[in-house]
Amino acid sequence: MNLDGSSAIVTGGAGGLGAATVRRLVDGGMRVVVFDRDGDRAGELAKELGDVALPVAGDVLDDDDVAAAIDAARSLGPLRVLVNIAGGGVGGGRTVGRGGVPHDKDSFVQTVEMNAVGTFNATRLAAAAMGDNEPDDDGQRGVVVNTASIAGIEGKSGQVAYGAAKAAILGMTLPMARDLAPMGIRVCAIAPGTMGTPLMLGALPHLKEDPAAAIGFPKRMGYPDEFALLVDSIARNSYLNGENIRLDGALRFTAK
């Protein structure tokens, strides 16, 4: 898939994985909208990259904000790539915690909204816009790359909300790919393991265990650019569709 001169939207584009992805896509000849709730950080990254990037401050759950990101992308070129990275968690906890206290329902709902609902919302609106593109020789109009987690496959105790949210993203992949196939839009998801984002690196001094201890090989956390490289590969490989791809160095979570 030739993406030169086309535009992309990266939600959560000012974060660790997001910024690496923005830079990788720009290096590959694309123009990118850095869509993030942190408008200042999005603006700093866009300024660093020059006229091939535009910042849009907003929330993936807000239709008007997503529409603004789509309009910004179209001003740069045909929108052909959406990378959904925005997400996160609102605390953790077991289904029933110590002392028989049940998990907080609001934090569960918010975590699912931030991840699964936000991913769906940005995708439904961006895919509709991609439908206006002229198809290439393979009939392609665009590609969506979503971000899940291996927690959505084998979540640890205490990750019920985050695991459910990321499992929902993995569960969207095939039906979404089938929904969008008539439009010539592909859909894949990446399930990262432990990635060395600035947020994770900042947390290292406070962790009791080395997060890389259970990783098979290489014996380290993943680099954000390795995630970005996989995004770029999915976007350019026309035969990758409907797949959930682990990126974890053979890491397998234990129960706790």
NORCOR-V282391 format. One record per helix or strand of 2 or more residues. SS is the DSSP state (hx for helix, st for strand). FROM is the first residue (numbers start at 1). LEN is the number of residues. Records with the same first field share a line. If there is no record, write none. Layout:
SS=FROM-LEN ; FROM-LEN
This chain:
st=7-5 ; 31-6 ; 53-5 ; 79-6 ; 142-6 ; 185-8 ; 244-4
hx=16-12 ; 39-11 ; 63-14 ; 98-3 ; 105-26 ; 151-4 ; 160-24 ; 198-9 ; 224-13
